[in-house]
Amino acid sequence: MLKKSVLALALGVLGSLVLLAVNGVIRLDSRYPTNRVSSAANLVRWEPGGAAGSTWMHAWLEYNPNIPPLGYASYTSTWGGAGWTNPVQLTAPGGAQLNDVNVAWDGFRNRFVMVGTDQVAGAIWYAYSNSAGTAWTFSNPPPFTFYDLGCGLPIWDYPSVTVDSTTGRVLVAVAYGANSRVCGPTSPYGYISTMSTDGVTWPGGYRWIGPMTGGAQSRVVATNGMFQAFIPTLNRKGVPYAIYRYQSSDGGTWTRYSLPMGTFTPPWNNTPDGSSPIIFYAPLLAAQGYLNGLWTVAFQALNPSSYNNIVICTSDRGCGWANQYAADQFLVGTSVSGDSAYWVNYFTYESGRNSLLKMQALYFPHGGSAIGSDTTKNIQVTSWFNTTGRCKSTTSGNVELCYAMGDFNTIASNPYAAATTPFVQPNLLMQDFVEDPQGVAASGNFVPNYVPISPDTDLTVTREAGQDSYAFPPAETIGAPLH
């Protein structure tokens, strides 16, 4: 077991949990059970992300009033074998500070890549790391700058970067929105991509993925010589009720495919009225692909008991409720790797909507049934960002104060049955390493209640009487909230 653990940790273990599971059991690594990734400063952390390659990488945002111009900065750190390296601040040319950072592994060039949003200049910056992941080089000009469709300075949101490891093509995609000061209230026009063949320069030439409407909260990933984009359809209240997959071999021409399931009832955007504290559930999809041609997308939907539960759809297993039961599940992450296995990670309550939180990790081995584990317990959300920029009452639709960890919580995995999931507590970015103890029973393990979903099944259910899911329009949740 030790040799397997050393190999798994050495070859990629990012995030907040690194999960190892082969023989039907998951547990924390005995040598590095819980580790601090961020600095020790007592600052609010936001939107952890991760990637796995020759090692593991974390990315996150920190709120700090001493950092101009908006009081935040984003950072990355890599696993050094026995601890996390000193955080590296992601400062783009001109001193620009970034949010919505998305990191990925470039297996063609053996380095990490990242994209982030510059809210001040209206740009999406791209950078690539050194071999150790401890320094960054920014491409200038960036892949997305000023792009006017008649509404002035664009509003970019939720960028993704992915690399086709067979050809080295790097694709960046982002939701494009009009400037409301010029065109009035608006939602994003659509989802736009651009590609670099050398991983350094961006010759321009934007391409629309899907129609020129919607596009908010989308993600793009690479598989074996192909690109996959996952685009949700939002209702008028700003919550998803359907997801479509778009596929392209050249990053320019895209073909739409339905997921092997129908529409679903929009999940709760946040804790329903009557429970406390109010938590932002972040009902945005998560997606990843791998060079073996597999992809996975996970998202929240309302289950028959009127709770948010996670649905996972994959390229070879279809769709299903990952672990259906009567408790809200939220802030989902998913990944796929070289062992053709899938991971799902999410937050849920320990007991009822008024309790502390815990994280649960699910492992779907290739051709086998899922196993699950309570990986981290006693998570206190009062250490999360307290904001009026993400939640609304489920009865009145009025804006309300709530705790949030961000719009996403990205996990990653490697070919050695290892994965990673981050969490924030207390005001620190933390991570657990989880390992397979060779079949020995582990505390907190369980068999997930995986419920397959037949193709084209309509999952619409009746919501709790007198309540609905109200969310902010996408144009009002651009970037990191400042309040």
N, C-alpha and C positions, 0 to 999 in steps of 0.2 A: 504494500500500500504506500509506503513512503516514497518509493521510486516513482510511482504514478503521480503522487501529489507534487513532488518536486518538478516533474516534467510539466504538469499542468500549470503550476504557478510560474515556471520559468518561461513558458510559451504563451503568455497572455492571460491576465487575470485582472480586469479592470472593474471599476465600478464600485458598487457598494456591497455586492455579494459576489463572490466567485464560487460557482456551484459545480461540484463534481458529482456525477451520478452514473453508475454503470450497472451495478448489481441490485437495483431496486431500492436503494437507500440513499438519503442525502443527509449530510450533517456538516457543521462548521469545521474548518481545518483546525487541527489541534495546536499548530504552531503559531498561526496568525488568525485567530478567531475574529477579531474586530480591530479595524485599523482606521486611523484618522488620515484623510486625504488632504483636506484643506489646511491652511495655516491655523494656528491656535487662536487667532484674533476672534473675538466674540462678535461676528458679523452675520447678517442674514444671507444664507446661500439659496440659490435659485436655479432650477432646471439642470440637474445633473445629466450628463451624457457620457457615453463610453464607446470604445472600439477595442478590438483585439487583433494583434498581429504578432510581431516578434516579442512583444511584451504587451502590457495592458495600459490603456490611457483613460483618464477621466477629464471631463471638461465641465465647467460650472461658472455661474455668475455670482459675484459678491456685491452687495450694496455697501458702499462706503462713501459718506458725504464729503470726504477729503479728496475724492477723485473727480476732476472736472471732465466733461461739462455737466453730466447728468447724475453723478453720484454712484456710478457702478463701474465695474470692469469684469472681464471674463478671464479665466485661467485654465491651464491644463497641467496635469501631473502624470507621470508614468511610474509603474511598479519597478522598483530597483532590485528586487530579489528578497529583501527583508524589510521593506518599507517603501513609502512613496517619496518620490523626488520632490525637491522644492518646487512650489507652484511657479509656472511661467505665465506672466501677464500677456494677454493677446492684444497688443497695441498695433494697429494698422498704420500705414504711412500718414503723416500729418497729425499723429497723436490720437487718431480715432479709437474710441473704446467700443467694444462690440457686445451684442446680446444675441440671443437665439442661436448660439454656437452649436454646430453639428460637426462631429468628427467621424472619420472613417479610415480604414486601412487601405493603402495602395499596395496590393500584393505584386504588382508589376514592377514597382520601383523600390519596394521594401521600405516604406515610410508611411507616416500618417499624413492625412490631409484634413483641412477644416474649412468651413465657411461661417461667416457671422454677419450680422446686420449692423450697419452704421446708421443710426437713426438721424444723426445730425446732417450728414451729407447726402442721405438717400442712396447709399451704395451697399452692395453685397461684396465683402472681401473674401478672397481665397488665399490660403497659405499651405505650404508643405513643410514637413519637419525634417530634421536631421535623422540619422539612422537610429538614434537613441530616443527620439521623441522629446528632447529637452530644449530645442531651439526651433524657431519658425522663420521661414522666408515668405514674404508676401508678394504676390503677383501684382504689378502696378503697370497699367490700369487693371482694376478688378473686373471680374466677369460681368457684373451688373452695375451700371451707374445710372445716369439720367436717361429715362425712356418715356417720352411724352406721347400720350394718346389723346391730347387735347385738354388735359387737366393739370398741367404743370408738374411740379416735383412729384415723382412716384412714391407710393408707399409699398415697400417691399416687406414681406413677412414670411417667417417659417422656412428658411432656406434648407436645402439638403445637398449633400455632396456624396457621390458614389464613384467607384472606379471599376471598370471592366478589366479584371486581372489577366485576361487573355490577350488584350490588345493595348492596354495602358490608357484607353480613352477615359477622360474624367468628365463627368456630367454634373452640372449644378442646376438645380431647379428651385424656383421660388414663386410664391403667390404674389401677384401684382394687383395693387389697388390704386384707385384714382385719389387725387388730392381733394378732400372734402371741402377745403377752403375755396376751391375753384369750381368744382362740379356739384357741391352739395353732398348730402348724406349718400354714402356709397358702400357697396361690398366689393371685394376684390374682383377685378375683371376676369382673371383666369390664372392658369398655372403655366409658367414660362420656363424653358430650359435653354442652356447653351453648353457647348462642348469644347474641350481642349484635347488635342491629340498628343501633346508632349507633356502635359501635366504642369506646365509653367505659364504659357501664354494663352490669351483668350482673344481669338480673332473677331469675336462678335457673331452676329447672326442668331437672333433669338427665335425660338420655335414654340408655338403654343402646344400644350399637351391637353387635349380635350377642347371643349367649346370655350368661347371667350366670355364665359360667365362661371361663377364659382371658383374653385381652385384653392380656397382657404383650407388650411390644416392638412395639406397633402404631403406625401413623402415619395421620394424616388430611390430605387435601389438597383444594383447590378447583379445579374446572374451570369451564366456561362455564355458570354458574347451577346447578351441581351440586356436591355434596361426595362425595368418595371416601375410604373408610377401608380400610386394608389390615391384616388381622389374621392373624398366623401361628398355626398349631397346633403346640404343643410336645410332644415326647415326654416320658416320665417322667424323663429325664435333663436336661430343660430346654433341648433344642435343637430348632429348627423342622424339620418335615418336610412341611408344606403351608401354603399361604397362600390366604386368601379375600378377595375384594373386596366391600365393602358400599357401596351408592350411595343418596344421599338428595337430594331437591330442597328439603326444608325443614329439614334438620338434626335432624329428630325421628323420622321414619319411615324405616327403613333396609331395603333389599332386598339379600339375599346373592347374589353371583355367584361362580362358580369362575373362577380364572385359566384361560386356554386351555392347560392342561397338568395332569398328574396330580401325585401325591405324589413326593417325592424323598428320597434318603438324607440324613439329617441331616449337615451338614458338621462338620468338626473344630471344636471350640470353641477350641482352641489348638494349638500345634505338637505333633505326635505325639511320643511317647517315642522316644529314640534320636537326637534332634537338639537342638542348642543354639545360641543361647539359646531359651528358651520364650517365645513371643509369644501374647498374647491376640488371637484372630482377629476378635472381635466379630461373631458370625454373626447380626446383627440386620438386618432389611430396611431399605432406604432408598426413599423415594417422593417424588415431586413432581408437581404438576399445573400447568396454565397456562390462561389465560382463553380460549384457542382451543379448549378442550374436550379437549385431550390430557392423558394421564397416563402416568407411568412408575413401575415398581417394580423394584428390583434386589435380589438376595439371593444368598447362597452355598449351593451344593449340592455333594455329592460327585460328581465326574465318574467315568467308567468306569475311570480309572487310579487311583482312590482319592485324588485331590487336590481341595481346595476350589477350585471355579471359579465365576465369576459368571454367574447367569442374569438376563436382562433381559426383562421383559414390558411391553408398551406397548398403548395403546388402539387403535393402527392397524397394528402390525407383528406382533402375536402375541408368542410367547415364543421364546427361543433362548439357547444358550450364547454369551455375549458374545465370548469369545476362548478357546476350549477348548484346553488343552494341559497337559502334565505338570508343573505347578507350582502351589503354593497361592496363591490370590488372596483378599484379605480387606480389611476396613474399607472397604466399598464405598460410593460415593455416586453418585447419578444425578439428572438434571434434564432438563426439557423447556422450550422457550421459544417465542417468537413466530415464529421461522423454521421451526417444525414439525420441528425436529431434536432429537435426544436425545444426552445425554452420559452416559458411565459412567467412573468413576475408581476405582482400587483400588490397594492395595499388593501387591507380590509380591517374591519373592527374586531377586537377581541371578543366583545360580547355586547351586541346591540349598538345603535348609532350614538350612544352617549359615552362609549368606552374609549380606552386607549386603542392605538392601532398596532397592527402587526403586518409583516410582509410574508407572503406565501410565494414559493417558487415551484413551478411544475416543469418536469422533464419528460419529453415525449421521445423515447429512443426509437431508432429506425425499426419499423415493423413491430414495435411492442406497445404495451399499454403504459399510460402515464403514471408517474409517481409524484408525490408532492411533499412539501415540508414547510412548517412554520419556521422561517429562517431568522427573523428578528422580531422580538416582541417589545411591548412597553414603549412604543414610539409616541411621544408627546407632541401633538401638533402645535402647541402654543410656542414652540421654538421656530415655527415656520413664519413666513411673511404674512403679516396681518394687513389685508388690503381691501379696498372698496372697488377694485378694478376687475374682479372676476366673477362675483356671485350675485344672484338675485333671489328674492323670496319666491318659493314655489307656489304660493297662493296669490300674492298681489303682483309679482313681477317687479317689485321695487328693488333698487340696489341695496345690498346689505354687506356689512363687514364680514370677512371670512379669512380663514387660514389657508395658505396655498404654498406648494413647493415648486410650482411652475406649470407650464403647459405640457411638459413631457418628462419622462424619467427613463432614459435610454439604457438598455442593457446590451451586452455583447457576449459571444461565446467563441470557443476555439475547438479544434478537432479532437480534443482529449477529454470530452465530456465535462468541460468546465465552462462556467458562465459567470456573469457579474451583474449585480444590481445595486444601485446607490440609494442612500437615504440620508436625511438631514435630521440630526439631533445631537446635542442641543445647540443650535446655531453653528454646527460644524458639519462638513461633508464627511460622512463615515462610510465604511465598507466592511463587509464580512467575506471571508473566504470559506467556502463550503466544499466538502470533499465526500467521496464515496468510501465508506469504511469497509469495503469488501464483504458486504452482506450482513454486517452486525447491525442489529436493530438500533435505530436512532430516535431520540426523543423528538416529537413533533412531526414525524413522518405520517403520511396518510395516503389513501388511494383516492385521487380526485374523481368526482362524479362527472366524468366526461359524457356529454350527451350529443351524439351526432346530429347534424342538421341536414335533412334531405335537400337536394338541389331545388332551387326556386321556392323553397318554403317561405311563406310570409310569417314573420315572427311578431306581428303586431299584437299587443296585449292591452288590457285596460289598466290605466294608471289609477293610483289612489284617488278617491273621490275628493274633488275640490282643489286638486293640485296639478301643476304642470311643470315642465322643465323650461325655465327661462334662462337665456344666456345673452351675453353681449354680442352685437353684430361683429363680424371679424375685423372690420375697420377700426373698432374701438378697443381691440386687444393687441394692437401691433406692438411688438417688442416687449420689454420688461415694464411692468407697471411701476409708476413712480410714487404711488400712494397706497 
